[in-house]
Amino acid sequence: MKPSSEPPALAPARGEISVVIVNFNGAEHLPHCLDAVFRQSEPFGEVLVIDNASSDGSERAAQARHPSLGVVRLPKNLGPCPARNTGLATARHDWVLLLDNDAVLLPDTLARLADAARAHPEASVLQPRSVLASDPGRVHYDGGSFHYVGLFALRNFFVPLEQAEGRGTLPVDGAVSVALLVRRERLLAIGGFDPDFFILFEDLDLSLRLRGEGQEILSVEDALVHHRGGTAGISFRGGGSYPHSRAFLHARNRGLLLLKNYGWRTLVVSLPGLALYELAWFCLMISNGSAPAYLRGRWALFLALPRTLSKRRGIRRARRVRDRDLLVGGPLTITPGLGTSPLRAAILRRLDAGLRTWWSLVRRLAS
């Protein structure tokens, strides 16, 4: 439900979309991202790079390559959330295409997103289907639902593109922040991306707040973006060991998400499922050598409690959609590399089944 003072929804006019790219030390990725933007068949009004205090000169090289580019240099790297918020506040147009610097659009991606926005002007966020740049025939991110344990239940995760479910423009509950076409005023009205997350879960948190207020998020299935390498030291696609920094952020940020957004009754009735997931995840972190990082994340969550609970009050007051109508019991989405051994795969299957069963029993009791 939109505030009564908000003007009527307007579709994006041709040439009146701002493109905002968040960059940190993106020498490897940013040129590919920008070249793809400037090849778009849909006209746009401006391109801004919001640079998180890069030390590799990538933002200067980008401006030399594309002189029309606007660059906003932030004094410190506080993660993509403040950078995205700065881009939203700085952009000249109401519709903004938010891009990570490792997102490479196909030539018609923006046109397909803009056409979908014109057909659905009430939508607050539209996302393309993200495929792996290293394997464009395989889906990476395609939106998802809100798992009650505080995770994305992702659609078509690592599914071959030709087998992916969904056609056209579809409503989803959650969008992944690789590439998003957004109504800037809608996002700014709810506070934008929460900088306390730094990175990881920040898009899930934003999506949950938007959907909790009754706003619409769409996935445009025929708009594609190639997702390159991800964030060094944090992204994990199944190869190598699980990054310690990601273990820390997962432990802290998932807790932030739950305490900020869920009703107390929801947390109480979910407790057995939450505890089961927590135990399984902690065991997995022990086996990966990431237990110390996990424990540091939990301590950081404790330290953030006063600020998180303060934010929670405003979020819960603005809620229009009940937890029970937003949250789901599955599927439990796990990066393929974490379930490679037969034992791990069996444990994860049983965990997924147990979480689904519990939610089916208690969902009606949630807030």
TIBARO-30599 format. One record per atom (N, C-alpha, C, O): x, y, z; residue in one letter. Coordinates in steps of 0.05 Angstrom, whole numbers, plus 5000, padded with zeros to 4 digits. Example, Ala and Ser with C-alpha at 12.3 -4.5 7.8 and 13.67 -1.06 7.14 Angstrom:
526448865156A
524649105156A
526449345156A
528549345169A
525749555142S
527349795143S
525850015157S
526850235161S
This chain:
501749765000M
500050005000M
501850255000M
503550275017M
501350434981K
503050674979K
501850894996K
499450905001K
503551075006P
502551305021P
500751475003P
501151494979P
498651585015S
496651735000S
497851974986S
496752074966S
500152084996S
501352324984S
502952254960S
503852444946S
503452004953E
505151934930E
503651984904E
501251924902E
504952104885P
503552154859P
502951894845P
504151684851P
501151904825P
500451664810P
502951534798P
504751674790P
502951274795A
505151134784A
505451204754A
503551224739A
507951264746L
508551334719L
510451134707L
512451064720L
509951054683A
511750874669A
514251024661A
514151264657A
516450884657P
518951024649P
518751124620P
518350964602P
519151384617A
519151494590A
521851424576A
523851384590A
521751414550R
524251354536R
526351574541R
525751814539R
528751494548G
530851674554G
530851784582G
532451954589G
528951694599E
528751804626E
529151584647E
527551554665E
531251434643I
532151234662I
535051294669I
536751344652I
535651304695S
538351344704S
539651064709S
538350894720S
542051034700V
543650784705V
545650844727V
547251034724V
545550694748V
547350734771V
548950474775V
547750264779V
551650494774I
553350264777I
555050294802I
556350504806I
554950104820V
556550104844V
559249964838V
559249744828V
561450104845N
564050004839N
565850014863N
565950204878N
567449794866F
569749784885F
571849624872F
571549384868F
574149754866N
576449614854N
575549424831N
576149194830N
574049544813G
572849384791G
574349384765G
573049364744G
576949404766A
578449414741A
577949174723A
577949194699A
577348944736E
576848694720E
574048694708E
573648584687E
572148814722H
569348784714H
568049034702H
566449024683H
568849274712L
567349514705L
567449584675L
565349664665L
569649544661P
569549604632P
567449434617P
566049544600P
567249184624H
565249014611H
562349104618H
560649114600H
561949184643C
559349284651C
558649534636C
556449554625C
560449724635L
559849984622L
559549954592L
557750074580L
561249804579D
560949764550D
558249654544D
557049734524D
557249464560A
554649344555A
552449554559A
550449554545A
552749734579V
550749944584V
550550124559V
548350184550V
552850204549F
552850394526F
552050264500F
551750394480F
551649994500R
550649854476R
547649804478R
546549684460R
546249904498Q
543449844502Q
541749964479Q
542250194471Q
539749814471S
537949914450S
535950124462S
534850284447S
535450104488E
533650294501E
535250544509E
537350524523E
534350784501P
535851024510P
535551074540P
533550994552P
537551204551F
537451264580F
538451554583F
539551674565F
537951664607G
538551944611G
541252004622G
542352224617G
542451824637E
545051864649E
546151604659E
544751414663E
548851594662V
550151374674V
551951484696V
553651654692V
551551374721L
553151454744L
554651214755L
553450994757L
557151254761V
558651054776V
559051164804V
560151374808V
558051014824I
558551084852I
560850914862I
560550664864I
563051044867D
565550894872D
566150884902D
566151094916D
566550644912N
567050604941N
570050614947N
571250424956N
571150854943A
573950904950A
575850694938A
577550584952A
575550644912S
577250454898S
580150544899S
580750774898S
581950344901S
584850404901S
586150314875S
588550344872S
584650204856D
585750094831D
585450284807D
586150214785D
584350524812G
583950714790G
581750634770G
581550754749G
580050434777S
578050344758S
576050554751S
575050564728S
575350734770E
573350944763E
574551154745E
573151264728E
577151214748R
578451414731R
578651294702R
578251434683R
579451044700A
579650914674A
576950904660A
576750944636A
574850864676A
572150844664A
571351124653A
570151134632A
571951334668Q
571251604659Q
572851684634Q
571751824617Q
575351594633A
576851654609A
575751494585A
575851594562A
574751254589R
573651094568R
570951194558R
570251184535R
569351304577H
566651404571H
566451684583H
565551704606H
567251894569P
567352164580P
564652274591P
564652444608P
562452164581S
559852264590S
559052154617S
557052234628S
560651974627L
560051834652L
560252034676L
562052194677L
558352014694G
558552154719G
559751974741G
558951744742G
561552074757V
562751914778V
562452064804V
563052294807V
561451914824V
561252014852V
563151844868V
562751604871V
565151974879R
567251824895R
566551844925R
566452064936R
566151624937L
565551614966L
568251594981L
570051474971L
568351715005P
570951725019P
571851465031P
574151425038P
569951275034K
570551025048K
568850805037K
566550855028K
569850555036N
568250325027N
566650225050N
567650075067N
564050295050L
562250205071L
560349995059L
558149935071L
561049875036G
559449675024G
557549795003G
557450035000G
556149624988P
554449714967P
551949864976P
550750014960P
551049825001C
548549945009C
548650255009C
546950374996C
550550375023P
550650675021P
551150774993P
550150984985P
552650614977A
553250704950A
550650694933A
550150884918A
549050484936R
546550474921R
544650704930R
543350834914R
544650754956N
542950964967N
543851234956N
542151404949N
546451274954T
547551524943T
546751554914T
545951764905T
546851334899G
546051334871G
543051404868G
542351554850G
541451284885L
538551344884L
538051644890L
536451764876L
539451744910A
538952024917A
540052224896A
539052444893A
542152134882T
543452314862T
542152304835T
542252504820T
540952074828A
539852034801A
537752254794A
536252344811A
537752334769R
535852544760R
533052434754R
531052584755R
532852164749H
530352054740H
529051874761H
530451764778H
526451844759D
525051684779D
525551384776D
525551234795D
525951304751W
526651014747W
529650994745W
531051134730W
530750804760V
533650774762V
534350484758V
533250304771V
536250434740L
537350164737L
539850144755L
541950264749L
539649984777L
541849934795L
543449694785L
542249484781L
546049724782L
547749514772L
550149474791L
551349664800L
550849224796D
553449164808D
555449174785D
554749134762D
557949224791N
559949264770N
560649004755N
562049014735N
559748774765D
560248524751D
557748424736D
557648184729D
555848604731A
553448534715A
553848634687A
554448864682A
553448454667V
553748524639V
551048484625V
550148254622V
549748704617L
547148684604L
547448594575L
549448654562L
545448444566L
545248394537L
544148654524L
543048824538L
544548684498P
543748934485P
540849014489P
540149254488P
539048824493D
536148894496D
535148864525D
532748884530D
537048834544T
536148784572T
534549024583T
532348984593T
535649264580L
534249494591L
531649544576L
529649624589L
531549494550A
529049524535A
526849334545A
524549414548A
527649094551R
525648904561R
524648974589R
522348944595R
526549064605L
525749154632L
523949404630L
521849414644L
524649594614A
523049834611A
520249774600A
518249884608A
520149594580D
517449514569D
515749384590D
513349434592D
516949214607A
515449094629A
514549304649A
512249284659A
516149504655A
515349714673A
513149884661A
511349974676A
513149924635R
510950064622R
508349914623R
506150024625R
508549644622A
506249474623A
505249444652A
502949384657A
507049484672H
506449454700H
507449694716H
509249664732H
506349934711P
507550174723P
507250174754P
508550344767P
505550004765E
505250004794E
507649854808E
507949874832E
509249704793A
511449554805A
513549744816A
514049954806A
514749664838S
516849814851S
519649724842S
521449884840S
519849464836V
522449344828V
521949144806V
520048984808V
523649154786L
523648944765L
526448844762L
528349004761L
526748584760Q
529448474757Q
529648294732Q
527648164725Q
531948294719P
532348104697P
533147834709P
533747804733P
533147634692R
534147364700R
537147374697R
538247434676R
538547304719S
541447304719S
542447024712S
541546824723S
544347014693V
545646754686V
548646784691V
549647004692V
549946564694L
552846564699L
554346654674L
553946534653L
556046854677A
557646934654A
559446714644A
560046694620A
560346554663S
562146324656S
560646094644S
561845914632S
557946094646D
556245874636D
553545994630D
551645954645D
553246154608P
550746304603P
548346124599P
546046224598P
548645874597G
546445684595G
545345594622G
543745414623G
546245724643R
545445644670R
544545884686R
546046084687R
542245864699V
541146084715V
542746114740V
543545914753V
543346364748H
544446414774H
542246514793H
541646384812H
541146754787Y
539046864804Y
536646934788Y
536847034765Y
534246874799D
531746914785D
529546984804D
527246904801D
530247124825G
528247194845G
527746954863G
528846744860G
525946994882G
525246784901G
523246864921G
521947074919G
522946694941S
521046734963S
522546754989S
525046714990S
521146825011F
522346865037F
522146615054F
519946545063F
524346475057H
524346235075H
524146335104H
525546525111H
522546205120Y
522146295147Y
524546285165Y
524646415186Y
526646135157V
529146135173V
530946375166V
533146395177V
529946555149G
531546795143G
533246765118G
535446885117G
532446615098L
533946575074L
532246635049L
529746645052L
533446665026F
532046655001F
531546374993F
533346204992F
529046304987A
528346054973A
528446124943A
526346214932A
530746084930L
531146184904L
529846024882L
529645774884L
528846154862R
527646024838R
529945944819R
531846094815R
529745714807N
531445624785N
534445654791N
536045694773N
535145614816F
537945654824F
539745444811F
539545214817F
541645534794F
543545374780F
542145164761F
543344964754F
539745224753V
538245054735V
539045124706V
539445364700V
539344934688P
539845004660P
537645184649P
535345154655P
538545384634L
536645594626L
534345484610L
532045574613L
534845284594E
532645164578E
530645014595E
528344964586E
531344944619Q
529544804637Q
528344984658Q
526644894674Q
529045244659A
528145424679A
525145474677A
524145504655A
523745474700E
520945514700E
520345814699E
521845974710E
518145884686G
517346164685G
517746294658G
519846264646G
515646434649R
515746574623R
514446844627R
512746884644R
515347034611G
514147304612G
515047464637G
517347444646G
513147614647T
513647784671T
512047674694T
509547664693T
513447594716L
512047454738L
512547594764L
514747704768L
510547594782P
511047704809P
512847514825P
512447264824P
514747624840V
516347474858V
516447624884V
515747864885V
517247494906D
517347634931D
520047764935D
520247984946D
522147634926G
524847744930G
526447784905G
526247624886G
527947994904A
529748054881A
532648064891A
533148144913A
534447974874V
537247964880V
538648204866V
538048264843V
540348334880S
541248604872S
543448614852S
544948804851S
543748404835V
545648424813V
544848644794V
546548804786V
542348654786A
541248854768A
538348894775A
536748704775A
537549144780L
534749204788L
533849464775L
535249664777L
531549464762L
530349704754L
528249784775L
526449634780L
528650024787V
527050094811V
525850374808V
526850544794V
523650404823R
522550674827R
524050794851R
523750714874R
525650994845R
527451104866R
525951204890R
526751164913R
523651344886E
522251464908E
521051244926E
520951284951E
520351014915R
519250804931R
521450694950R
520950644974R
523850654939L
525950544956L
526950744976L
527450674999L
527151004968L
528051204987L
526051245010L
526751305032L
523451205003A
521351235023A
521551035046A
520651095068A
522650805040I
522950605062I
525750595073I
526450415088I
527450785065G
530150805076G
532250685058G
534550675066G
531450575035G
533450455017G
534650205028G
533450065044G
537050145019F
538549915029F
539749975056F
540850195061F
539549785074D
540449825102D
543549795103D
544549575098D
545050005109P
547949985110P
549049805132P
551349725130P
547449735152D
548449555173D
549049275162D
550549125175D
548049205139F
548548945128F
551348935113F
552448715110F
552349165106F
554749185090F
554349045063F
554149185042F
554248785062I
553548625038I
552548355048I
553348265069I
550848235032L
549647965038L
547148005055L
547248105077L
544947915044F
542247925056F
541048205054F
538748245061F
542548405044E
541448675042E
539148695022E
537248845026E
539248535000D
537148534981D
534748374991D
532448444984D
535148165006L
533048025019L
531548205038L
529048205039L
533048355054D
531848545073D
530248755059D
527948815067D
531248875038L
529849075023L
527248955011L
525149085012L
527448724999S
525148594987S
522948535007S
520648585002S
523848445031L
521848375052L
520448625062L
518048625067L
521948845064R
520649095073R
518649195051R
516449285058R
519449185026L
517649275005L
515149095004L
512949205003L
515548835004R
513248655002R
511448675027R
509048645025R
512748725050G
511248755074G
509348995073G
507248995087G
510049195058E
508349425054E
506349395031E
504949575024E
506449155019G
504549104997G
505549194969G
503949194951G
508049264966Q
509049344941Q
509849104923Q
510248884933Q
510049154898E
510348934878E
513148914867E
514349124860E
514148674866I
516748614854I
516348414831I
514948214835I
517448464808L
517048304785L
519748194775L
521748324777L
519647954764S
521847834750S
521247824720S
519147714712S
522947944704V
522547954675V
524247734663V
526647764659V
522947504656E
524347264650E
525847274623E
527847124620E
525047444605D
526447444579D
528447674578D
529747714557D
528947814600A
531048004602A
533347864617A
533047764639A
535647854604L
537947704615L
540247884622L
540748084608L
541747814643V
544247944650V
546247734657V
545647534670V
548647764647H
550847574653H
552247674679H
553047904681H
552447494698H
553647554724H
556447444724H
556847204723H
558347624726R
561247544726R
562147444753R
560747284765R
564447534762G
565747394784G
564747434812G
565647294830G
562947624817G
562147664844G
564147834860G
566047934849G
563647854886T
565348014904T
567647854915T
567147644928T
570047934909A
572347774918A
572347744949A
571947934963A
572847494958G
573047444986G
570347394999G
570247325023G
568147434985I
565447404996I
563747214980I
562447034990I
563747254953S
562047084936S
563046794937S
565346734940S
561046614935F
561646324935F
559846184916F
557346204918F
561046044896R
559445904876R
560045604877R
559345464858R
561345514898G
561745224901G
564545134897G
565144904903G
566345304887G
569045224883G
570845314906G
570545544915G
572545154916G
574345224938G
572945224965G
570745124967G
574345344984S
573245345011S
571345575015S
571345775001S
569545545035Y
567545745041Y
568945985053Y
570345945073Y
568646225043P
570146465053P
569446525082P
567046525089P
571446575099H
570946645126H
569346905129H
567646925146H
569847095111S
568347345112S
565347295107S
563647435118S
564747105089R
561947045083R
560646905107R
558346955113R
562246735121A
561146605145A
560446805166A
558446785179A
562147005170F
561647225189F
559147375181F
557347415198F
558947455156L
556647615147L
554047455148L
551947565155L
554147205141H
551847025142H
550747015171H
548347035176H
552546965190A
551746945218A
550647195229A
548647195243A
551847425222R
550747675232R
548247765217R
546247835230R
548347765191N
546247895175N
543647745175N
541547865174N
543847485176R
541347325177R
539847395203R
537447415203R
541347425225G
540147505250G
538947785248G
536747825259G
540347965236L
539248235232L
536648225217L
534648365224L
536548075196L
534148045180L
531747945196L
529648065196L
532247735212L
530047615227L
529047815248L
526647845251L
530847935263L
530048105285L
528748365276L
527048485289L
529648465253K
528448715242K
525648675231K
523948845235K
525148445218N
522848425201N
520648235211N
518348275204N
521248035228Y
519247845236Y
517747925261Y
518948045279Y
515247865262G
513647905287G
514647715309G
515747505303G
514347805334W
515247635356W
513847365356W
515147165362W
511347355349R
509947105349R
511046915327R
511346675331R
511747035305T
513046875283T
515646755293T
516246525288T
517346915307L
519846815316L
519446595337L
521046395337L
517446625354V
517046415374V
516146155361V
517245945367V
514146165343V
513245905332V
515245785312V
515145545307V
517045955302S
519145855283S
521545745298S
523345625285S
521645775324L
524145725339L
525245445334L
527645415330L
523645225335P
524844965330P
526144945302P
528244825299P
524845055281G
526045055255G
528545225254G
530545145241G
528445455266L
530845625267L
533145485281L
535445495272L
532545355303A
534645215318A
535744985302A
538144935303A
534044835288L
535044615272L
536844715249L
538944595245L
536044925236Y
537745035215Y
540345135227Y
542545095215Y
540245275250E
542645385262E
544645165269E
547045195264E
543644945280L
545344725287L
546744605262L
549144555262L
545144565241A
546244455217A
548344635205A
550444555195A
547744905204W
549545095192W
552145115208W
554245135197W
551945115235F
554345125252F
556044885247F
558544905246F
554844645245C
556444405240C
557844425213C
560144345210C
556444545193L
557744585167L
560044775169L
562144735156L
559744995184M
561845185187M
564245055202M
566545115195M
563744885221I
565944745235I
567444575214I
569944575214I
566044425198S
567344255178S
568844405158S
570744305146S
568144665153N
569544835133N
571745005146N
573045155133N
572044975173G
574045135186G
573145425191G
574845595195G
570545485189S
569545755191S
568045815217S
566746015219S
568345625237A
566845665262A
567645925276A
565946065286A
570246005278P
570946255291P
569646495277P
568646675291P
569546505251A
568246725237A
565246725243A
564046935246A
564046495244Y
561146475251Y
560646585279Y
558746745282Y
562346525298L
561946615325L
562446925327L
561047055342L
564347025311R
564647315311R
562247455299R
561447675308R
560947325280G
558547445268G
556247445288G
554747645289G
556047245305R
553947235325R
554447455347R
552547575357R
557047495353W
557647705373W
556947985361W
555948155375W
557648015336A
556948275322A
553948315322A
553048545325A
552448105318L
549548125319L
548648225347L
546848405349L
549748115368F
549048195395F
549648495399F
548048635410F
551948585389L
552648865392L
550749045377L
550349285384L
549648945355A
547849115338A
544949105348A
543249235335A
544348965369L
541548925378L
540049195383L
537849225373L
541149375398P
539649625404P
538749775379P
536449855376P
540549805359R
539849945335R
537949785318R
536049895306R
538249525317T
536449355302T
533649355313T
531749375297T
533349345339L
530749345351L
529349625348L
526949635346L
530949835347S
529850095342S
528750115313S
526550225309S
530150005294K
529250005266K
526649825264K
524849895249K
526649615279R
524449425278R
521749555283R
519749485271R
521649745302R
519149865310R
517850005286R
515449975282R
519350155271G
518250295248G
517450105226G
515350145213G
519049895222I
518349695201I
515849555207I
514149515189I
515449465232R
513049315239R
510549495238R
508449405231R
510849755244R
508549935243R
507649975214R
505250005208R
509549955195A
508850005167A
507849745153A
507049765130A
507949525166R
507149275153R
504249265146R
502449345162R
503649165122R
500949135112R
500348845106R
497948765103R
502348675103V
502048395096V
503148235119V
505348285129V
501648025127R
502447865150R
504847685143R
505247605120R
506447625164D
508647435160D
507647175148D
508947065129D
505547065158R
504546805149R
503846805119R
503846595106R
503247045108D
502647065079D
505047115062D
504847105037D
507347175074L
509747225059L
511746995061L
513246935042L
511946865084L
514046675089L
513246395079L
510946325079L
515346245070V
514845975060V
516745785075V
518545865089V
516145525072G
517745315086G
519845185069G
521445035080G
520045255044G
522045135026G
521745244998G
519845384992G
523645174980P
525844994985P
528145125000P
528445374999P
529844965013L
532245065025L
534345085003L
535344874993L
535145324996T
536945364974T
539845364984T
540645535000T
541445174974I
544245144982I
545945154957I
545445014938I
548145314958T
549945314935T
550945024930T
551744894949T
550944934905P
551544654899P
554044544912P
554144314921P
556144714914G
558644614924G
558644544954G
560444404963G
556544634969L
556444564997L
555144295002L
555344185024L
553944174981G
552643914985G
553843704967G
552343534957G
556443714962T
557643534943T
557943244953T
557543054938T
558543214979S
558942944989S
556142814993S
554242954999S
555942544990P
553442404994P
552242455022P
549842485025P
554042465042L
553042505069L
551842785072L
549642815083L
553242985063R
552243265065R
549543285049R
547643415059R
549543175026A
547043195010A
544743065024A
542543165024A
545142835037A
543042705052A
542142865075A
539742885081A
544042985090I
543343155113I
541743395104I
539743465117I
542543525082L
541043755072L
538243685063L
536343835067L
537943455051R
535243365043R
533443325067R
531143405067R
534543205088R
532943165112R
532343425126R
530243465138R
534343605126L
533843865138L
531644015123L
529844135136L
531744015097D
529644145081D
526844025088D
524944175091D
526743765089A
524143635095A
523143705123A
520843755127A
525043715142G
524243785169G
523244065172G
521344125186G
524644255158L
523844535159L
521044565146L
519444715156L
520644435124R
518044455110R
515844355128R
513644475131R
516344125141T
514243995158T
513544185181T
511144225187T
515544295194W
515044465217W
513344715209W
511444785223W
514144835186W
512645075178W
509745005170W
507945165175W
509344775159S
506544695152S
504844675177S
502444705176S
506144605200L
504644565225L
504144835239L
502044865252L
505945025236V
505745265253V
505145525237V
504745735249V
505045505211R
504745755195R
502345915203R
502546165205R
500045795208R
497645935215R
497846085242R
496346265248R
499846005258L
500246135284L
502046375283L
502346525302L
503346415260A
505246635257A
503846895256A
501346915253A
505347115260S
504247385259S
502847445233S
501747665229S
